[in-house]
């Protein structure tokens, strides 16, 4: 018995396309599974980590109202809960500090209303006594009426805000009182347009600026110091200006004043009136008001206050 074999050694080396196609399908299949696993891992690990990092980034910029809302039942769910709780507590602390600061500034304002510089009132009574002794009843009558008008509007029944029409009366009375001391060394003009008369602004906001203009604008000046107080609408703002053509200040002093005004929270020691005004504006208008001062030596001084009309309208009485 005999057997015949047909053996072809070269057949083993022939390239098998079916085999390679099958292998490629298997590789692609497992690669797809791997990518799906990676993506799932990203969603479970990297995405929540990125979300936390983004949350801390926004918190660093002062946004404490951000909350991470993704619902999770793993460790990241606990981290999200901790982040939200921390942000909520920080927001409460900031609100509390803001309220305390506003309360502190309100107390300062109330004290300012009650005190209104006792030595100023003392000098008024001395001037009245002197006029009575001199029998200068005409000037005495003007002084008494101006004093009554000034204190009536300055106290303003304890109200925080005052209508521009009443503020105009306050400044005019104050100017008449100061003429007793400074005589004809200054003039004061208050220009509030008729259509703005019923808008309200913080009481005793402009009076310290007028006082500074009178005291410092006439200091050492050889000419009459002209002071003008004005109000106008400019876009979304009510713009209040107190300007004088008095002796002005140096650029070094102007830089110093601007620095203290900008750092109103530190309670400036040299420019108390200006710093208090800046602090009141920031507190009342949540940083939306603007305080600007320009001056030059022998070139006068100009102070501009910008109050948001939207906020001013809230206290508008028609």
VOBA-1610 file (N, C-alpha, C; in pm, whole numbers, padded with zeros to 5 digits, always signed):
BEGIN
Unk+00088-00118+00000Unk+00000+00000+00000Unk+00090+00121+00000Unk+00052+00219-00080Unk+00135+00341-00089Unk+00046+00465-00075Unk+00106+00573-00012Unk+00033+00702+00007Unk+00109+00812-00065Unk+00031+00907-00121Unk+00093+01022-00189Unk+00057+01152-00115Unk+00157+01235-00086Unk+00138+01364-00018Unk+00167+01476-00116Unk+00074+01578-00110Unk+00099+01698-00194Unk+00140+01811-00101Unk+00262+01825-00068Unk+00313+01924+00030Unk+00376+02041-00044Unk+00322+02162-00012Unk+00376+02283-00075Unk+00428+02379+00034Unk+00554+02372+00061Unk+00611+02456+00169Unk+00589+02605+00146Unk+00585+02649+00023Unk+00572+02794-00003Unk+00435+02848+00033Unk+00337+02757+00050Unk+00201+02805+00081Unk+00194+02873+00216Unk+00280+02835+00307Unk+00279+02896+00441Unk+00315+03043+00434Unk+00392+03081+00345Unk+00436+03221+00336Unk+00343+03311+00258Unk+00236+03254+00203Unk+00142+03336+00126Unk+00065+03429+00221Unk+00051+03566+00188Unk-00017+03667+00272Unk-00167+03638+00276Unk-00219+03621+00402Unk-00359+03583+00420Unk-00441+03708+00452Unk-00513+03765+00357Unk-00591+03888+00375Unk-00706+03867+00473Unk-00768+03754+00470Unk-00880+03728+00560Unk-00834+03728+00705Unk-00718+03668+00721Unk-00663+03662+00857Unk-00632+03802+00908Unk-00569+03886+00828Unk-00532+04021+00868Unk-00656+04108+00891Unk-00759+04088+00809Unk-00882+04166+00827Unk-00948+04131+00958Unk-00945+04002+00988Unk-01003+03959+01116Unk-00927+04018+01234Unk-00794+04016+01223Unk-00711+04072+01331Unk-00736+04222+01348Unk-00749+04294+01236Unk-00774+04439+01242Unk-00908+04468+01308Unk-01009+04384+01276Unk-01139+04402+01339Unk-01131+04382+01489Unk-01054+04280+01526Unk-01038+04254+01670Unk-00967+04370+01739Unk-00861+04425+01674Unk-00786+04537+01731Unk-00875+04660+01745Unk-00950+04691+01637Unk-01040+04807+01640Unk-01146+04789+01749Unk-01196+04669+01762Unk-01297+04642+01864Unk-01245+04671+02004Unk-01125+04616+02033Unk-01068+04637+02166Unk-01023+04782+02186Unk-00978+04848+02078Unk-00941+04990+02087Unk-01064+05074+02120Unk-01177+05039+02056Unk-01301+05110+02087Unk-01342+05092+02231Unk-01330+04966+02276Unk-01364+04940+02417Unk-01272+05021+02509Unk-01143+05028+02472Unk-01047+05103+02554Unk-01084+05252+02558Unk-01121+05308+02441Unk-01158+05451+02436Unk-01284+05477+02518Unk-01378+05383+02510Unk-01500+05398+02590Unk-01467+05397+02738Unk-01377+05304+02776Unk-01336+05297+02917Unk-01266+05426+02959Unk-01178+05478+02870Unk-01107+05604+02900Unk-01206+05718+02915Unk-01305+05724+02824Unk-01403+05833+02830Unk-01487+05824+02957Unk-01526+05702+02991Unk-01602+05684+03115Unk-01519+05726+03236Unk-01389+05690+03230Unk-01299+05729+03339Unk-01286+05881+03347Unk-01278+05945+03228Unk-01270+06091+03226Unk-01394+06154+03289Unk-01508+06100+03250Unk-01633+06155+03304Unk-01643+06131+03454Unk-01591+06023+03499Unk-01601+05989+03641Unk-01490+06052+03723Unk-01377+06083+03659Unk-01261+06132+03734Unk-01220+06273+03691Unk-01182+06288+03564Unk-01124+06412+03520Unk-01227+06526+03512Unk-01347+06497+03461Unk-01449+06602+03450Unk-01485+06663+03585Unk-01514+06583+03687Unk-01544+06645+03817Unk-01426+06720+03878Unk-01303+06669+03854Unk-01185+06742+03903Unk-01175+06877+03835Unk-01198+06879+03702Unk-01194+07006+03628Unk-01305+07100+03676Unk-01422+07043+03705Unk-01532+07124+03754Unk-01498+07187+03889Unk-01433+07112+03973Unk-01390+07167+04103Unk-01287+07277+04085Unk-01190+07253+03996Unk-01087+07355+03971Unk-01148+07483+03915Unk-01244+07466+03822Unk-01313+07584+03768Unk-01389+07658+03878Unk-01450+07581+03969Unk-01522+07643+04079Unk-01432+07725+04168Unk-01315+07672+04201Unk-01220+07745+04284Unk-01165+07867+04209Unk-01153+07853+04077Unk-01106+07966+03996Unk-01205+08082+04002Unk-01334+08050+03988Unk-01436+08155+03996Unk-01444+08212+04137Unk-01428+08127+04237Unk-01431+08176+04375Unk-01314+08269+04403Unk-01200+08242+04341Unk-01083+08327+04357Unk-01110+08466+04302Unk-01196+08474+04201Unk-01231+08603+04141Unk-01341+08675+04220Unk-01389+08612+04327Unk-01489+08678+04411Unk-01631+08634+04385Unk-01651+08533+04300Unk-01786+08483+04273Unk-01819+08372+04371Unk-01883+08408+04482Unk-01917+08311+04585Unk-02061+08259+04569Unk-02127+08300+04462Unk-02262+08253+04438Unk-02265+08127+04352Unk-02149+08085+04301Unk-02141+07966+04217Unk-02169+07840+04299Unk-02250+07749+04243Unk-02279+07621+04307Unk-02258+07508+04205Unk-02197+07399+04250Unk-02179+07281+04166Unk-02302+07193+04181Unk-02377+07173+04071Unk-02510+07112+04080Unk-02515+06967+04032Unk-02403+06911+03988Unk-02406+06775+03935Unk-02434+06676+04048Unk-02532+06587+04027Unk-02568+06486+04128Unk-02478+06363+04113Unk-02411+06330+04220Unk-02322+06215+04218Unk-02336+06139+04349Unk-02312+06008+04342Unk-02319+05924+04462Unk-02182+05871+04503Unk-02076+05931+04450Unk-01941+05888+04483Unk-01871+05993+04567Unk-01739+05981+04576Unk-01660+06073+04657Unk-01669+06216+04606Unk-01688+06231+04471Unk-01698+06366+04415Unk-01830+06433+04455Unk-01933+06352+04476Unk-02057+06409+04527Unk-02036+06474+04662Unk-01958+06410+04748Unk-01927+06467+04878Unk-01841+06592+04865Unk-01746+06589+04769Unk-01662+06707+04747Unk-01745+06824+04695Unk-01838+06796+04603Unk-01925+06902+04552Unk-02009+06961+04665Unk-02061+06875+04750Unk-02141+06922+04863Unk-02057+07010+04955Unk-01932+06966+04982Unk-01843+07046+05066Unk-01809+07181+05003Unk-01788+07180+04870Unk-01759+07305+04800Unk-01877+07402+04810Unk-01997+07352+04782Unk-02116+07437+04788Unk-02138+07492+04928Unk-02116+07408+05029Unk-02134+07452+05167Unk-02032+07560+05202Unk-01907+07541+05159Unk-01804+07640+05185Unk-01836+07773+05117Unk-01878+07766+04991Unk-01913+07888+04917Unk-02030+07961+04984Unk-02128+07884+05031Unk-02244+07944+05098Unk-02204+08014+05228Unk-02116+07950+05305Unk-02071+08010+05431Unk-01988+08136+05406Unk-01902+08131+05304Unk-01823+08249+05270Unk-01912+08365+05226Unk-02016+08334+05145Unk-02108+08438+05102Unk-02181+08500+05220Unk-02220+08417+05317Unk-02286+08469+05437Unk-02193+08559+05516Unk-02066+08520+05527Unk-01969+08601+05601Unk-01948+08735+05532Unk-01938+08733+05398Unk-01918+08857+05324Unk-02040+08948+05338Unk-02159+08890+05328Unk-02281+08969+05346Unk-02288+09029+05486Unk-02247+08951+05584Unk-02250+08999+05722Unk-02151+09113+05742Unk-02029+09098+05685Unk-01929+09204+05695Unk-01977+09331+05624Unk-02043+09311+05509Unk-02095+09425+05434Unk-02203+09499+05514Unk-02291+09421+05578Unk-02395+09482+05660Unk-02335+09555+05780Unk-02234+09495+05842Unk-02170+09560+05956Unk-02101+09689+05914Unk-02037+09687+05796Unk-01971+09807+05748Unk-02074+09916+05716Unk-02184+09874+05653Unk-02289+09972+05623Unk-02348+10029+05752Unk-02365+09942+05852Unk-02418+09987+05981Unk-02321+10085+06047Unk-02192+10053+06036Unk-02092+10143+06094Unk-02094+10280+06025Unk-02102+10280+05892Unk-02107+10407+05819Unk-02235+10483+05850Unk-02345+10408+05870Unk-02471+10474+05905Unk-02461+10539+06043Unk-02392+10472+06136Unk-02371+10531+06269Unk-02288+10658+06258Unk-02183+10653+06173Unk-02101+10773+06153Unk-02186+10888+06102Unk-02275+10857+06008Unk-02360+10962+05952Unk-02454+11019+06057Unk-02511+10930+06140Unk-02601+10978+06245Unk-02526+11066+06343Unk-02405+11027+06379Unk-02324+11110+06470Unk-02293+11244+06405Unk-02265+11240+06275Unk-02238+11364+06204Unk-02359+11456+06208Unk-02479+11398+06192Unk-02601+11479+06198Unk-02621+11538+06337Unk-02591+11460+06441Unk-02615+11507+06577Unk-02511+11610+06620Unk-02386+11590+06576Unk-02281+11679+06622Unk-02278+11808+06541Unk-02268+11793+06409Unk-02256+11907+06317Unk-02161+12011+06375Unk-02047+11964+06417Unk-01937+12048+06463Unk-01981+12146+06571Unk-01972+12107+06695Unk-02014+12194+06805Unk-01948+12331+06804Unk-01819+12336+06765Unk-01753+12466+06765Unk-01813+12560+06661Unk-01868+12502+06552Unk-01935+12582+06451Unk-02059+12649+06510Unk-02138+12571+06585Unk-02256+12625+06651Unk-02217+12726+06759Unk-02109+12698+06830Unk-02060+12790+06934Unk-02024+12925+06872Unk-01955+12922+06759Unk-01917+13046+06691Unk-02040+13123+06643Unk-02143+13049+06600Unk-02265+13115+06556Unk-02328+13197+06669Unk-02338+13135+06786Unk-02397+13206+06900Unk-02311+13326+06940Unk-02181+13311+06935Unk-02093+13424+06966Unk-02115+13540+06868Unk-02131+13504+06740Unk-02156+13607+06638Unk-02291+13675+06662Unk-02390+13596+06703Unk-02521+13656+06732Unk-02513+13753+06851Unk-02441+13712+06953Unk-02425+13800+07071Unk-02352+13928+07032Unk-02248+13914+06951Unk-02171+14032+06908Unk-02258+14126+06826Unk-02342+14072+06737Unk-02430+14155+06655Unk-02534+14225+06741Unk-02582+14156+06843Unk-02677+14219+06933Unk-02612+14335+07008Unk-02488+14314+07051Unk-02417+14421+07121Unk-02390+14540+07030Unk-02364+14511+06902Unk-02340+14616+06805Unk-02470+14674+06748Unk-02581+14614+06789Unk-02713+14655+06742Unk-02723+14647+06590Unk-02653+14546+06535Unk-02659+14523+06390Unk-02771+14421+06365Unk-02895+14468+06383Unk-03010+14378+06379Unk-03039+14324+06239Unk-02997+14398+06137Unk-03022+14351+06000Unk-02941+14225+05972Unk-02811+14227+06003Unk-02728+14110+05983Unk-02767+13998+06080Unk-02809+14037+06200Unk-02850+13937+06299Unk-02971+13859+06247Unk-03064+13928+06185Unk-03182+13862+06132Unk-03142+13763+06022Unk-03050+13805+05933Unk-03003+13717+05826Unk-02935+13594+05883Unk-02852+13614+05986Unk-02780+13503+06047Unk-02875+13405+06114Unk-02974+13456+06185Unk-03069+13369+06254Unk-03149+13287+06153Unk-03197+13352+06048Unk-03273+13281+05946Unk-03187+13176+05874Unk-03062+13212+05844Unk-02972+13118+05776Unk-02939+13000+05866Unk-02916+13029+05995Unk-02886+12921+06089Unk-03004+12825+06102Unk-03125+12880+06114Unk-03245+12796+06126Unk-03265+12713+06000Unk-03246+12775+05883Unk-03263+12703+05756Unk-03160+12594+05739Unk-03036+12624+05780Unk-02930+12524+05764Unk-02954+12403+05853Unk-02982+12425+05981Unk-02999+12314+06074Unk-03128+12236+06046Unk-03228+12302+05995Unk-03351+12231+05962Unk-03325+12128+05852Unk-03248+12170+05749Unk-03218+12078+05639Unk-03107+11980+05675Unk-03014+12021+05757Unk-02904+11932+05795Unk-02954+11817+05882Unk-03042+11848+05976Unk-03100+11742+06059Unk-03203+11663+05980Unk-03282+11730+05898Unk-03373+11667+05801Unk-03461+11558+05864Unk-03504+11583+05986Unk-03591+11489+06059Unk-03529+11349+06071Unk-03395+11343+06067Unk-03327+11215+06081Unk-03321+11133+05954Unk-03373+11186+05843Unk-03372+11112+05717Unk-03233+11108+05656Unk-03203+10997+05590Unk-03071+10981+05527Unk-03058+11065+05401Unk-03165+11074+05322Unk-03161+11143+05194Unk-03232+11277+05202Unk-03197+11363+05107Unk-03256+11496+05103Unk-03282+11533+04957Unk-03394+11600+04932Unk-03426+11645+04798Unk-03326+11753+04755Unk-03298+11758+04626Unk-03205+11860+04576Unk-03255+12001+04606Unk-03386+12022+04603Unk-03439+12155+04632Unk-03409+12194+04776Unk-03416+12098+04870Unk-03382+12127+05009Unk-03231+12136+05028Unk-03157+12057+04951Unk-03011+12065+04960Unk-02962+12200+04911Unk-03029+12254+04812Unk-02993+12388+04763Unk-03012+12492+04873Unk-03123+12483+04944Unk-03149+12574+05056Unk-03042+12558+05163Unk-03004+12433+05190Unk-02901+12406+05290Unk-02769+12474+05255Unk-02726+12459+05130Unk-02598+12517+05088Unk-02603+12669+05086Unk-02715+12725+05043Unk-02726+12871+05040Unk-02724+12928+05182Unk-02792+12861+05275Unk-02788+12906+05414Unk-02648+12894+05472Unk-02581+12783+05439Unk-02445+12764+05489Unk-02353+12873+05435Unk-02370+12909+05307Unk-02290+13015+05250Unk-02312+13148+05319Unk-02438+13179+05352Unk-02467+13304+05423Unk-02402+13305+05562Unk-02403+13190+05628Unk-02339+13181+05760Unk-02189+13205+05749Unk-02125+13144+05651Unk-01981+13156+05637Unk-01938+13296+05595Unk-02028+13372+05537Unk-01994+13510+05500Unk-01970+13597+05623Unk-02024+13553+05738Unk-01997+13625+05862Unk-01848+13619+05892Unk-01785+13505+05866Unk-01642+13487+05894Unk-01554+13535+05779Unk-01592+13501+05655Unk-01505+13527+05541Unk-01542+13654+05464Unk-01655+13714+05498Unk-01695+13837+05431Unk-01715+13815+05282Unk-01655+13903+05201Unk-01672+13899+05056Unk-01556+13826+04986Unk-01490+13736+05059Unk-01377+13665+05000Unk-01421+13550+04909Unk-01551+13520+04907Unk-01600+13414+04819Unk-01744+13445+04776Unk-01781+13383+04666Unk-01921+13384+04622Unk-01964+13238+04605Unk-02093+13213+04624Unk-02145+13077+04612Unk-02268+13078+04524Unk-02265+12995+04421Unk-02380+12981+04331Unk-02419+12834+04324Unk-02546+12806+04349Unk-02598+12669+04344Unk-02694+12660+04226Unk-02660+12575+04131Unk-02739+12563+04008Unk-02791+12421+03994Unk-02916+12401+04039Unk-02984+12272+04024Unk-03102+12293+03929Unk-03102+12232+03810Unk-03212+12251+03715Unk-03348+12214+03775Unk-03450+12277+03725Unk-03585+12258+03778Unk-03629+12112+03769Unk-03590+12044+03661Unk-03636+11906+03643Unk-03567+11808+03739Unk-03465+11854+03809Unk-03395+11767+03904Unk-03428+11798+04050Unk-03513+11895+04075Unk-03538+11942+04210Unk-03589+11833+04304Unk-03662+11735+04249Unk-03723+11634+04335Unk-03643+11503+04341Unk-03522+11506+04289Unk-03434+11391+04306Unk-03369+11399+04444Unk-03344+11283+04502Unk-03285+11277+04635Unk-03140+11232+04629Unk-03058+11290+04716Unk-02919+11250+04731Unk-02891+11235+04880Unk-02783+11169+04918Unk-02751+11158+05061Unk-02734+11297+05125Unk-02794+11314+05240Unk-02784+11441+05310Unk-02640+11466+05356Unk-02602+11594+05364Unk-02469+11636+05405Unk-02360+11576+05317Unk-02393+11553+05189Unk-02295+11502+05094Unk-02215+11617+05031Unk-02282+11725+04999Unk-02217+11836+04930Unk-02165+11943+05025Unk-02227+11956+05143Unk-02186+12062+05237Unk-02039+12056+05275Unk-01981+11937+05307Unk-01838+11935+05338Unk-01751+11979+05220Unk-01795+11950+05097Unk-01718+11992+04980Unk-01722+12144+04963Unk-01839+12203+04990Unk-01849+12349+04986Unk-01765+12411+05096Unk-01767+12349+05213Unk-01685+12399+05325Unk-01537+12397+05288Unk-01491+12287+05228Unk-01351+12280+05186Unk-01318+12387+05083Unk-01412+12410+04991Unk-01389+12511+04887Unk-01376+12651+04949Unk-01459+12678+05051Unk-01454+12809+05116Unk-01325+12825+05196Unk-01295+12725+05280Unk-01180+12735+05370Unk-01049+12729+05294Unk-01034+12631+05207Unk-00906+12612+05138Unk-00895+12694+05010Unk-01009+12720+04945Unk-01004+12799+04823Unk-00968+12944+04846Unk-01005+12996+04964Unk-00975+13136+04996Unk-00845+13151+05074Unk-00783+13040+05113Unk-00663+13045+05196Unk-00545+13103+05119Unk-00506+13222+05155Unk-00392+13287+05091Unk-00422+13346+04956Unk-00546+13337+04910Unk-00581+13391+04779Unk-00604+13542+04788Unk-00555+13612+04688Unk-00571+13757+04685Unk-00699+13799+04612Unk-00757+13711+04539Unk-00879+13742+04464Unk-00998+13672+04528Unk-01117+13711+04484Unk-01239+13649+04534Unk-01249+13508+04476Unk-01283+13413+04562Unk-01298+13274+04520Unk-01444+13248+04482Unk-01466+13210+04358Unk-01600+13183+04310Unk-01627+13032+04317Unk-01733+12997+04389Unk-01768+12856+04408Unk-01901+12828+04339Unk-01904+12722+04263Unk-02026+12685+04191Unk-02059+12538+04217Unk-02184+12514+04256Unk-02234+12379+04277Unk-02341+12354+04172Unk-02329+12244+04100Unk-02422+12218+03991Unk-02462+12070+03989Unk-02572+12044+03920Unk-02622+11907+03901Unk-02673+11894+03759Unk-02651+11776+03703Unk-02698+11751+03566Unk-02711+11601+03544Unk-02788+11565+03444Unk-02796+11425+03401Unk-02690+11400+03294Unk-02625+11286+03307Unk-02525+11247+03207Unk-02535+11096+03187Unk-02605+11056+03082Unk-02625+10914+03059Unk-02706+10852+03171Unk-02649+10751+03234Unk-02718+10679+03342Unk-02681+10734+03479Unk-02626+10856+03483Unk-02578+10910+03610Unk-02636+11049+03637Unk-02649+11078+03767Unk-02672+11214+03814Unk-02536+11267+03855Unk-02491+11373+03790Unk-02356+11425+03811Unk-02364+11551+03896Unk-02297+11549+04010Unk-02290+11663+04101Unk-02148+11718+04099Unk-02136+11850+04083Unk-02004+11912+04072Unk-01992+12027+04170Unk-01879+12030+04241Unk-01844+12143+04328Unk-01711+12195+04278Unk-01712+12313+04219Unk-01591+12369+04158Unk-01563+12508+04212Unk-01436+12541+04224Unk-01396+12675+04266Unk-01273+12716+04186Unk-01248+12847+04181Unk-01130+12899+04112Unk-01029+12955+04212Unk-01025+12892+04330Unk-00936+12938+04436Unk-00791+12898+04417Unk-00720+12887+04530Unk-00575+12867+04524Unk-00536+12726+04480Unk-00625+12629+04492Unk-00594+12493+04447Unk-00490+12425+04534Unk-00440+12310+04485Unk-00341+12233+04560Unk-00234+12183+04465Unk-00123+12140+04523Unk-00013+12088+04442Unk-00047+11948+04391Unk+00027+11904+04290Unk+00005+11771+04234Unk+00043+11662+04334Unk+00144+11688+04417Unk+00182+11590+04520Unk+00069+11570+04620Unk+00007+11680+04662Unk-00104+11669+04756Unk-00225+11605+04690Unk-00246+11633+04562Unk-00358+11573+04490Unk-00343+11421+04483Unk-00221+11373+04456Unk-00196+11229+04454Unk-00224+11168+04590Unk-00183+11238+04697Unk-00205+11189+04833Unk-00354+11180+04864Unk-00430+11282+04823Unk-00575+11283+04846Unk-00643+11169+04772Unk-00608+11152+04645Unk-00668+11045+04565Unk-00638+10908+04625Unk-00519+10893+04679Unk-00482+10765+04740Unk-00568+10736+04863Unk-00588+10837+04948Unk-00670+10816+05068Unk-00816+10795+05033Unk-00864+10867+04933Unk-01003+10851+04890Unk-01025+10709+04837Unk-00928+10657+04762Unk-00941+10521+04708Unk-00936+10417+04820Unk-00860+10445+04925Unk-00850+10353+05040Unk-00943+10397+05152Unk-01070+10419+05115Unk-01167+10474+05210Unk-01190+10384+05330Unk-01165+10255+05317Unk-01190+10162+05427Unk-01091+10181+05542Unk-00980+10250+05515Unk-00879+10269+05618Unk-00904+10394+05702Unk-01015+10464+05676Unk-01050+10583+05754Unk-00936+10685+05756Unk-00922+10757+05646Unk-00814+10854+05632Unk-00807+10954+05746Unk-00686+10992+05781Unk-00665+11082+05894Unk-00651+11227+05849Unk-00595+11248+05729Unk-00568+11385+05685Unk-00685+11447+05609Unk-00761+11365+05541Unk-00870+11416+05457Unk-01000+11346+05496Unk-01039+11365+05621Unk-01151+11290+05679Unk-01280+11312+05601Unk-01311+11436+05567Unk-01437+11467+05499Unk-01444+11397+05364Unk-01337+11404+05286Unk-01336+11342+05153Unk-01343+11190+05163Unk-01271+11134+05259Unk-01271+10988+05276Unk-01409+10940+05320Unk-01474+11015+05409Unk-01608+10977+05454Unk-01708+10980+05339Unk-01696+11081+05253Unk-01786+11091+05138Unk-01765+10972+05045Unk-01639+10937+05019Unk-01609+10822+04933Unk-01666+10694+04993Unk-01652+10677+05125Unk-01703+10556+05191Unk-01855+10551+05185Unk-01922+10663+05205Unk-02068+10666+05200Unk-02118+10631+05060Unk-02054+10687+04958Unk-02096+10658+04821Unk-02080+10510+04789Unk-01968+10452+04830Unk-01944+10310+04802Unk-02046+10222+04874Unk-02079+10258+04997Unk-02172+10177+05076Unk-02314+10190+05024Unk-02357+10313+04996Unk-02495+10336+04956Unk-02524+10285+04815Unk-02425+10297+04726Unk-02449+10263+04586Unk-02372+10140+04540Unk-02323+10060+04636Unk-02262+09930+04607Unk-02151+09940+04503Unk-02071+10044+04511Unk-01958+10058+04420Unk-01991+10114+04284Unk-02119+10151+04260Unk-02159+10202+04129Unk-02150+10355+04119Unk-02117+10422+04228Unk-02098+10566+04225Unk-01951+10597+04200Unk-01924+10721+04159Unk-01786+10759+04126Unk-01751+10890+04195Unk-01627+10900+04241Unk-01577+11018+04311Unk-01447+11059+04241Unk-01443+11181+04190Unk-01323+11225+04118Unk-01288+11368+04159Unk-01159+11392+04175Unk-01113+11526+04214Unk-00998+11568+04124Unk-01005+11692+04076Unk-00899+11753+03996Unk-00863+11887+04058Unk-00736+11922+04054Unk-00693+12050+04109Unk-00553+12081+04060Unk-00520+12208+04062Unk-00384+12252+04029Unk-00355+12376+04111Unk-00231+12396+04143Unk-00191+12509+04226Unk-00229+12640+04157Unk-00306+12723+04228Unk-00357+12851+04178Unk-00454+12834+04061Unk-00498+12712+04038Unk-00590+12687+03926Unk-00726+12638+03969Unk-00752+12637+04100Unk-00883+12595+04148Unk-00895+12444+04165Unk-01010+12403+04214Unk-01036+12261+04242Unk-01176+12225+04191Unk-01188+12105+04138Unk-01316+12056+04088Unk-01337+11913+04140Unk-01449+11893+04208Unk-01485+11760+04257Unk-01614+11717+04189Unk-01611+11597+04132Unk-01726+11545+04058Unk-01774+11414+04122Unk-01902+11411+04153Unk-01965+11291+04207Unk-02066+11240+04105Unk-02059+11111+04075Unk-02153+11050+03982Unk-02235+10946+04057Unk-02366+10968+04062Unk-02456+10875+04129Unk-02543+10807+04025Unk-02558+10675+04032Unk-02641+10604+03933Unk-02786+10649+03941Unk-02839+10694+03828Unk-02976+10744+03824Unk-03077+10639+03868Unk-03050+10514+03837Unk-03141+10408+03875Unk-03159+10403+04027Unk-03050+10425+04099Unk-03057+10426+04245Unk-03118+10556+04295Unk-03083+10667+04231Unk-03138+10797+04271Unk-03289+10800+04250Unk-03335+10738+04140Unk-03477+10735+04111Unk-03557+10662+04215Unk-03493+10568+04286Unk-03563+10492+04387Unk-03606+10579+04504Unk-03536+10691+04522Unk-03572+10783+04630Unk-03635+10910+04576Unk-03670+10907+04447Unk-03730+11023+04384Unk-03874+11042+04433Unk-03908+11165+04468Unk-04042+11197+04516Unk-04105+11292+04416Unk-04220+11256+04362Unk-04288+11341+04263Unk-04423+11382+04318
//
